[in-house]
Amino acid sequence: MLIQEMTHQENIDLLARTRLSRLACDHEGQPYITPMYFEYKDHFLYSFSTLGQKIIWMRANPLVCVEVDELANPHDWSTVIVMGTYEELLDKAEDQNRAYDLHQGWPMWWEPGYVKTILHGKTRPLERVYFRIRINQITGHRGVAETLSGQESSAKDEGP
């Protein structure tokens, strides 16, 4: 297998066709990672959640990292890493409507962000939060099967 750097356009194309990612944020030196559904549009990742740990942490420290993967098999995969900035869309009706409209192509897009959640025996309030991640930096790599004379190499050919 070879690992290749992806072009900027290939990174954007992966973001445009993918919906599930991992969002990493940090609060007082403690990292936190959670799944996040998103829509890519105009150099932003738009998303939706309810008020909880990730929103509280991103309000305190808006620098975040997002990982997006596409896996066909162990020798055919792509990963994009976005370094970005959290921007809440609470007071921006136009941006909230854009975020809402972007998600309409996905049935049940609001799950799991807006379903009843019980934490420590108490039901968490369902306070909607629309937000976006401004892409500050983007990098991507992909694994591709190495070929020898037109045939895929085996693990024994790759060495230890």
Backbone as CSV, one residue per row, in Angstrom:
resi,resn,N_x,N_y,N_z,CA_x,CA_y,CA_z,C_x,C_y,C_z
1,MET,0.836,-1.182,0.000,0.000,0.000,0.000,0.878,1.241,0.000
2,LEU,0.434,2.256,-0.710,1.078,3.557,-0.718,0.147,4.569,-0.067
3,ILE,0.702,5.549,0.612,-0.080,6.647,1.150,0.280,7.891,0.365
4,GLN,-0.744,8.542,-0.186,-0.542,9.713,-1.025,-1.245,10.923,-0.416
5,GLU,-0.646,12.095,-0.617,-1.285,13.335,-0.206,-2.398,13.667,-1.201
6,MET,-3.524,14.119,-0.696,-4.640,14.509,-1.555,-4.515,15.988,-1.920
7,THR,-5.033,16.340,-3.080,-5.037,17.747,-3.493,-6.112,18.497,-2.705
8,HIS,-6.037,19.815,-2.741,-7.056,20.625,-2.072,-8.448,20.292,-2.607
9,GLN,-8.581,20.157,-3.912,-9.888,19.853,-4.505,-10.374,18.465,-4.089
10,GLU,-9.481,17.489,-4.001,-9.881,16.154,-3.536,-10.366,16.203,-2.089
11,ASN,-9.717,17.021,-1.262,-10.169,17.197,0.124,-11.584,17.762,0.150
12,ILE,-11.821,18.803,-0.627,-13.136,19.445,-0.686,-14.179,18.471,-1.214
13,ASP,-13.833,17.702,-2.241,-14.769,16.724,-2.801,-15.181,15.694,-1.758
14,LEU,-14.238,15.243,-0.932,-14.569,14.282,0.124,-15.518,14.913,1.142
15,LEU,-15.246,16.150,1.535,-16.145,16.838,2.472,-17.543,16.988,1.872
16,ALA,-17.611,17.254,0.578,-18.898,17.493,-0.075,-19.747,16.232,-0.182
17,ARG,-19.128,15.055,-0.222,-19.908,13.821,-0.387,-20.054,13.026,0.914
18,THR,-19.487,13.515,1.991,-19.523,12.812,3.269,-20.384,13.578,4.250
19,ARG,-20.977,12.893,5.200,-21.831,13.548,6.194,-21.392,13.294,7.630
20,LEU,-20.735,12.186,7.897,-20.360,11.836,9.264,-18.881,12.118,9.495
21,SER,-18.595,12.754,10.612,-17.211,13.089,10.951,-16.982,12.869,12.439
22,ARG,-15.767,13.151,12.864,-15.428,13.196,14.287,-14.961,14.617,14.574
23,LEU,-15.567,15.210,15.593,-15.251,16.570,16.002,-14.439,16.508,17.286
24,ALA,-13.285,17.154,17.292,-12.440,17.218,18.485,-12.385,18.657,18.971
25,CYS,-12.557,18.814,20.280,-12.433,20.126,20.903,-11.646,19.953,22.201
26,ASP,-11.320,21.062,22.837,-10.463,21.028,24.019,-10.971,22.054,25.030
27,HIS,-10.937,21.662,26.295,-11.303,22.581,27.373,-10.318,22.398,28.516
28,GLU,-9.583,23.457,28.810,-8.602,23.452,29.901,-7.648,22.264,29.809
29,GLY,-7.198,21.975,28.585,-6.212,20.921,28.369,-6.784,19.523,28.237
30,GLN,-8.093,19.365,28.382,-8.714,18.048,28.255,-9.358,17.917,26.874
31,PRO,-8.851,17.020,26.013,-9.464,16.838,24.697,-10.763,16.044,24.797
32,TYR,-11.631,16.267,23.831,-12.920,15.586,23.754,-13.210,15.342,22.284
33,ILE,-13.702,14.153,21.947,-14.024,13.841,20.556,-15.404,13.203,20.514
34,THR,-16.180,13.569,19.492,-17.544,13.060,19.376,-17.943,13.002,17.901
35,PRO,-18.839,12.100,17.535,-19.326,12.089,16.150,-20.122,13.355,15.857
36,MET,-20.087,13.787,14.597,-20.835,14.966,14.192,-21.274,14.799,12.735
37,TYR,-22.563,14.991,12.480,-23.055,15.083,11.111,-22.875,16.520,10.647
38,PHE,-22.574,16.697,9.365,-22.328,18.039,8.845,-22.709,18.104,7.380
39,GLU,-22.782,19.316,6.892,-22.919,19.606,5.464,-21.825,20.597,5.095
40,TYR,-21.127,20.347,4.010,-20.096,21.267,3.540,-20.719,22.286,2.589
41,LYS,-20.363,23.562,2.763,-20.795,24.611,1.838,-19.871,25.805,1.978
42,ASP,-19.275,26.237,0.877,-18.503,27.481,0.815,-17.450,27.608,1.919
43,HIS,-16.649,26.606,2.081,-15.532,26.593,3.036,-15.967,26.570,4.510
44,PHE,-17.177,26.057,4.765,-17.684,25.871,6.119,-18.282,24.476,6.242
45,LEU,-18.242,23.924,7.451,-18.969,22.714,7.788,-20.133,23.147,8.677
46,TYR,-21.352,22.954,8.213,-22.537,23.353,8.961,-23.060,22.165,9.754
47,SER,-23.481,22.433,10.995,-24.000,21.357,11.828,-25.030,21.888,12.808
48,PHE,-25.529,20.973,13.620,-26.632,21.238,14.522,-26.456,20.352,15.742
49,SER,-26.813,20.844,16.896,-26.732,20.057,18.121,-27.692,20.648,19.140
50,THR,-27.737,20.034,20.293,-28.393,20.647,21.442,-27.299,21.095,22.390
51,LEU,-27.664,21.962,23.293,-26.692,22.458,24.259,-26.209,21.305,25.119
52,GLY,-24.902,21.124,25.151,-24.278,20.060,25.919,-22.783,20.312,26.011
53,GLN,-22.045,19.282,26.367,-20.613,19.430,26.616,-19.859,20.020,25.435
54,LYS,-20.060,19.485,24.223,-19.257,19.983,23.095,-19.547,21.451,22.804
55,ILE,-20.817,21.867,22.898,-21.156,23.271,22.640,-20.540,24.164,23.717
56,ILE,-20.671,23.777,24.960,-20.088,24.560,26.062,-18.582,24.676,25.887
57,TRP,-17.927,23.578,25.557,-16.477,23.590,25.371,-16.071,24.432,24.170
58,MET,-16.819,24.331,23.052,-16.453,25.103,21.861,-16.716,26.594,22.062
59,ARG,-17.692,26.928,22.878,-17.901,28.344,23.210,-16.698,28.884,23.980
60,ALA,-16.135,28.055,24.861,-14.981,28.479,25.664,-13.690,28.503,24.851
61,ASN,-13.551,27.562,23.919,-12.360,27.473,23.073,-12.815,27.099,21.669
62,PRO,-12.948,28.063,20.759,-13.526,27.791,19.439,-12.598,27.061,18.454
63,LEU,-11.345,26.790,18.827,-10.456,26.060,17.922,-10.779,24.576,17.984
64,VAL,-11.083,23.993,16.828,-11.506,22.599,16.758,-10.775,21.874,15.634
65,CYS,-10.928,20.562,15.635,-10.383,19.711,14.590,-11.491,18.742,14.186
66,VAL,-11.628,18.507,12.887,-12.633,17.592,12.366,-11.937,16.576,11.470
67,GLU,-12.279,15.303,11.669,-11.740,14.236,10.829,-12.875,13.600,10.052
68,VAL,-12.645,13.414,8.756,-13.621,12.768,7.881,-12.912,11.612,7.185
69,ASP,-13.541,10.445,7.209,-12.955,9.244,6.603,-13.881,8.666,5.546
70,GLU,-13.259,8.025,4.578,-13.985,7.234,3.589,-13.176,5.951,3.420
71,LEU,-13.783,4.816,3.716,-13.062,3.552,3.712,-13.750,2.561,2.782
72,ALA,-13.069,2.192,1.722,-13.576,1.157,0.823,-13.076,-0.213,1.282
73,ASN,-11.791,-0.275,1.633,-11.181,-1.489,2.176,-9.853,-1.064,2.816
74,PRO,-9.138,-1.977,3.469,-7.904,-1.575,4.159,-6.830,-0.958,3.272
75,HIS,-6.925,-1.157,1.951,-5.936,-0.599,1.030,-6.504,0.518,0.159
76,ASP,-7.717,0.934,0.431,-8.369,1.980,-0.363,-9.191,2.848,0.596
77,TRP,-8.578,3.928,1.049,-9.214,4.801,2.030,-8.749,6.235,1.839
78,SER,-9.520,7.162,2.381,-9.165,8.580,2.359,-9.521,9.187,3.711
79,THR,-8.681,10.095,4.175,-8.914,10.808,5.429,-8.596,12.273,5.224
80,VAL,-9.524,13.130,5.648,-9.319,14.575,5.594,-9.364,15.112,7.017
81,ILE,-8.425,15.995,7.330,-8.368,16.659,8.629,-8.595,18.154,8.401
82,VAL,-9.551,18.695,9.125,-9.862,20.122,9.063,-9.479,20.754,10.392
83,MET,-8.660,21.777,10.336,-8.414,22.628,11.498,-9.318,23.828,11.302
84,GLY,-10.148,24.122,12.303,-11.113,25.177,12.084,-11.507,25.928,13.335
85,THR,-12.465,26.812,13.143,-12.962,27.656,14.218,-14.476,27.524,14.312
86,TYR,-14.957,27.247,15.515,-16.378,27.141,15.809,-17.030,28.513,15.743
87,GLU,-18.154,28.603,15.029,-18.933,29.829,14.948,-20.394,29.485,15.181
88,GLU,-20.952,29.976,16.253,-22.346,29.715,16.580,-23.241,30.613,15.733
89,LEU,-24.372,30.079,15.315,-25.272,30.800,14.429,-26.550,31.230,15.153
90,LEU,-26.481,31.472,16.439,-27.665,31.792,17.241,-28.366,33.056,16.793
91,ASP,-27.638,34.102,16.471,-28.246,35.386,16.160,-28.231,35.704,14.679
92,LYS,-27.942,34.738,13.861,-27.819,34.977,12.429,-28.889,34.159,11.705
93,ALA,-30.104,34.701,11.598,-31.232,33.975,11.018,-30.916,33.444,9.619
94,GLU,-30.236,34.239,8.808,-29.909,33.803,7.451,-29.003,32.571,7.482
95,ASP,-27.985,32.598,8.349,-27.077,31.451,8.458,-27.785,30.240,9.051
96,GLN,-28.671,30.449,10.035,-29.435,29.336,10.598,-30.303,28.698,9.522
97,ASN,-30.964,29.527,8.725,-31.806,29.004,7.647,-30.975,28.251,6.623
98,ARG,-29.771,28.754,6.318,-28.875,28.058,5.382,-28.493,26.691,5.955
99,ALA,-28.121,26.650,7.229,-27.755,25.383,7.871,-28.938,24.417,7.846
100,TYR,-30.110,24.904,8.165,-31.318,24.073,8.157,-31.591,23.548,6.746
101,ASP,-31.556,24.441,5.762,-31.832,24.050,4.377,-30.820,23.036,3.850
102,LEU,-29.549,23.185,4.200,-28.522,22.257,3.736,-28.788,20.836,4.206
103,HIS,-29.346,20.702,5.388,-29.559,19.374,5.965,-30.831,18.687,5.463
104,GLN,-31.678,19.375,4.739,-32.969,18.811,4.346,-32.872,17.624,3.400
105,GLY,-31.752,17.454,2.711,-31.590,16.314,1.815,-31.346,15.004,2.544
106,TRP,-31.184,15.050,3.848,-30.886,13.853,4.630,-32.034,13.553,5.576
107,PRO,-32.758,12.452,5.357,-33.841,12.096,6.276,-33.284,11.918,7.686
108,MET,-34.043,12.382,8.648,-33.693,12.237,10.065,-32.366,12.912,10.408
109,TRP,-32.011,13.985,9.683,-30.738,14.678,9.885,-30.587,15.203,11.299
110,TRP,-31.655,15.464,11.950,-31.631,16.064,13.274,-31.327,15.049,14.367
111,GLU,-31.351,13.738,14.022,-30.962,12.739,15.010,-29.474,12.505,14.907
112,PRO,-28.701,12.297,15.924,-29.106,12.214,17.320,-29.086,13.551,18.042
113,GLY,-28.861,14.650,17.327,-28.702,15.938,17.975,-29.928,16.475,18.677
114,TYR,-31.129,15.977,18.311,-32.327,16.579,18.887,-33.317,15.511,19.343
115,VAL,-32.819,14.513,20.035,-33.687,13.491,20.614,-33.562,13.533,22.131
116,LYS,-34.556,12.999,22.790,-34.564,12.988,24.243,-33.284,12.315,24.756
117,THR,-32.590,13.000,25.641,-31.344,12.493,26.210,-31.444,12.536,27.729
118,ILE,-31.140,11.421,28.356,-31.164,11.353,29.817,-29.738,11.191,30.300
119,LEU,-29.279,12.165,31.100,-27.932,12.157,31.659,-28.030,12.236,33.170
120,HIS,-27.378,11.311,33.845,-27.372,11.274,35.304,-28.793,11.276,35.860
121,GLY,-29.710,10.559,35.190,-31.080,10.432,35.656,-31.983,11.616,35.350
122,LYS,-31.475,12.617,34.628,-32.272,13.802,34.318,-32.353,13.994,32.806
123,THR,-33.512,14.438,32.346,-33.685,14.727,30.932,-33.016,16.050,30.601
124,ARG,-32.157,16.018,29.596,-31.451,17.232,29.163,-32.404,18.105,28.348
125,PRO,-32.408,19.425,28.603,-33.256,20.325,27.805,-32.837,20.295,26.332
126,LEU,-33.808,20.435,25.446,-33.541,20.410,24.010,-33.412,21.833,23.474
127,GLU,-32.313,22.477,23.825,-32.012,23.818,23.328,-31.217,23.682,22.043
128,ARG,-31.831,24.066,20.907,-31.182,23.944,19.595,-30.012,24.897,19.463
129,VAL,-28.934,24.386,18.831,-27.783,25.221,18.524,-27.331,24.877,17.097
130,TYR,-27.452,25.858,16.199,-26.887,25.729,14.852,-25.496,26.340,14.895
131,PHE,-24.557,25.672,14.241,-23.199,26.211,14.214,-22.514,25.801,12.927
132,ARG,-21.378,26.415,12.713,-20.554,26.032,11.579,-19.101,26.058,12.014
133,ILE,-18.307,25.304,11.287,-16.862,25.284,11.487,-16.239,25.981,10.276
134,ARG,-15.560,27.082,10.540,-14.825,27.781,9.479,-13.545,26.985,9.220
135,ILE,-13.312,26.587,7.987,-12.117,25.810,7.650,-10.927,26.753,7.560
136,ASN,-9.985,26.596,8.471,-8.759,27.399,8.462,-7.636,26.683,7.715
137,GLN,-7.620,25.362,7.834,-6.584,24.546,7.192,-7.195,23.188,6.897
138,ILE,-6.802,22.602,5.769,-7.324,21.290,5.394,-6.198,20.468,4.789
139,THR,-6.098,19.231,5.221,-5.114,18.304,4.663,-5.795,16.952,4.479
140,GLY,-5.278,16.173,3.569,-5.853,14.856,3.345,-4.828,13.883,2.808
141,HIS,-5.034,12.626,3.156,-4.198,11.533,2.656,-5.107,10.382,2.258
142,ARG,-4.592,9.559,1.357,-5.331,8.369,0.963,-4.373,7.200,0.824
143,GLY,-4.882,6.049,1.118,-4.141,4.811,0.915,-4.608,4.171,-0.372
144,VAL,-3.665,3.731,-1.154,-3.989,3.055,-2.410,-3.155,1.789,-2.497
145,ALA,-3.737,0.780,-3.104,-3.026,-0.477,-3.268,-1.864,-0.276,-4.229
146,GLU,-0.712,-0.735,-3.835,0.473,-0.674,-4.696,0.365,-1.804,-5.709
147,THR,0.683,-1.519,-6.957,0.592,-2.553,-7.982,1.978,-2.944,-8.473
148,LEU,2.125,-4.210,-8.750,3.348,-4.750,-9.345,2.927,-5.440,-10.636
149,SER,3.367,-4.916,-11.751,3.026,-5.473,-13.068,1.517,-5.585,-13.239
150,GLY,0.786,-4.558,-12.758,-0.654,-4.544,-12.940,-1.420,-5.363,-11.936
151,GLN,-0.738,-6.053,-11.009,-1.439,-6.847,-10.004,-1.229,-6.225,-8.636
152,GLU,-2.231,-6.356,-7.789,-2.146,-5.826,-6.444,-1.113,-6.619,-5.651
153,SER,-0.240,-5.902,-4.933,0.775,-6.593,-4.148,0.137,-7.205,-2.907
154,SER,0.712,-8.267,-2.431,0.210,-8.917,-1.208,0.983,-8.422,-0.013
155,ALA,0.470,-8.706,1.166,1.130,-8.250,2.403,2.524,-8.839,2.513
156,LYS,2.746,-10.059,2.030,4.073,-10.660,2.150,5.098,-9.943,1.269
157,ASP,4.635,-9.292,0.177,5.547,-8.541,-0.684,5.980,-7.215,-0.042
158,GLU,5.173,-6.699,0.916,5.447,-5.408,1.511,6.495,-5.480,2.617
159,GLY,6.776,-6.651,3.110,7.769,-6.785,4.183,7.182,-6.523,5.550
160,PRO,8.020,-6.561,6.582,7.514,-6.403,7.945,7.034,-5.004,8.221
